[in-house]
Amino acid sequence: MDRIFRTLGLAQILGITRRGEGVIGWERRTDYLGFEGQLVIRLTDDGRYYACIENGRRCISTSCGELTLTDEGAVFETRNSTYKFRLVRQSQSA
């Protein structure tokens, strides 16, 4: 079972860009722009990471990829997408 690796804090999805071509239905990801919630990085049993952002009513998660922290927040890159998050309020444990 996966587990929480790191809680980054309250964040907003600023941008989602396509990395690969030919992904059917990729455009639906842009519906999440502006979504705000707690940003958590989770670790799978096989050692891969994915991002979850949840607000108590809805949870949006990425596929597995790589996290990069920036001055503004975080960038999470998967095989097909790059997600840019702005940290609104950083977690004390981040």
N, C-alpha and C positions, 0 to 999 in steps of 0.2 A: 504494500500500500504506500502511496506517495506521502510526502510530509512537507511541512513548511520549511523552507531553507532560510528565507529572509523576508521580513516584512519591511517594505520601504516607506509606507505611510499613505496618506490621502493623496491621490494623483488624478490627473485628467489625461485622457487620450488626445494628444495634439495632432498626430498625423499617422497615417497608415499608407505605406507605399508598396507597390508590387515589386517583387524581386525576380520572379520567373514568369514566363509566358505560358499560356495554354491552361491555366488553372480555371476550370469551369466554376462560375459563381463567385469569383474572387471579389467582385465589386460590392457584394453585401457587407464586406468589412468596413466600408466607408460609412455605413449606418451607425457605427460606434464612435465616430468622431465627437468629441466633447463629453463623452461618458466619464463620470467621476465616481471614484470609490477607493477602497483600500487596495493598494497594489502589493501583491504577495508573489514571491518567486517560490515555486514548488519544485521538489526533487523527486523524480520517479525512482522506483526500485532499481532500475538499471543505470542510474547515475546521470540521467538527462534532466535538464531544467525547462520549465515553462512558466509563463506569467499568467496570473489571474488578477482581475480587478473586479471587486464586488462592492455593492452598495446596500446590501441587506435584502434587496428585492430581486436583483439580477447579478449574475456572475458571467463575465466574459473571460475566456481563457484562450491562450495562443497554443500553437503546436510547440514542440520542443525546439529550443534554439539557444542563443547566446545573449547574455546581458552585458551592457556597457553602461556604467554610470557617467553622467555628464554634469556640467555646472547647473543646468536647468532641471535635470531629472534623470531619466533613464531611456535607453534605447534597447529594444529587444528584437533580435533578428532571427527569423525562422527561415526555412528553405524558400518559402514563397512570399514572405512579407517582412517589412520592417515597421515596427511599432515605436512611436515616439511618445513618451509620457512626460508630463510636467508635474513635479512634486509640489503640491499645494501646501502640505504640512508633512514634514519628515517624521518618521517613527523614531522614538527614543532608542530603539534597538537596531536601527539601520546603520 
